[in-house]
């Protein structure tokens, strides 16, 4: 039994390594959430585009909103994790310290959930993509598989769905609104944002200027 379990673990590790390595060059064809929506009979909108075909305002906006130290950490923002743990211990609203790299690993390879097994798999895939892909590819995959609304996946589909334009023509304000709906993409609307989403998008827009001015997105551009 121990020998079988050892072989199973080694096999899973090798499979995950090959899977992550393949996605360095091959665009992920499907994610768990896309498959879920398709099985429910919902229309899935998605069109893969290269990072160079997405307005720089959008990656800057998601860095401003989700992960200000994206270019400087190695997949895990220990400072953000410590702050989240402190808030949780103090009884504040439960929040994680999830980086863009972790979210990309979850979206591309895994399923939603908070079990130890799922979180452990997320940490493993995060380490793999940081090692095998690099920051530019991580951001490219993230912006192409992230959920931006019911059945709307990726920056190109989101730009066309909400603003009737390609992702390459997004303005700073539009990019900030898309970043603002990422935490709750089904409940929020980038085209007709409610008061909270509008204010949040305004803060993201201001922060995205800082990201650009201070070069916090420098790892993305050749």
Buried (B, 14 or more C-beta within 10 A) or exposed (E): EEEEEEEEEEEEEEEBBEBBBEBEEEEBEEBBBBEEBEEEEEEBBBBBBEBEEBBBBBBBBBBBBBBBBBBEBEBBBEEBBEEBEEBEEEEEEEEBBBBBBBBBBBBBBBBEEEEEEBBEBBBBBBBBBBEBBBBBBBBBBBBBBBBBBBBBBBBBBBBBBBBEEBBBEBEBBBBBBBBBBBEEBEEBBBEEBEEEBEEBBBEBBEBBEEBBEEEBBEBBEE
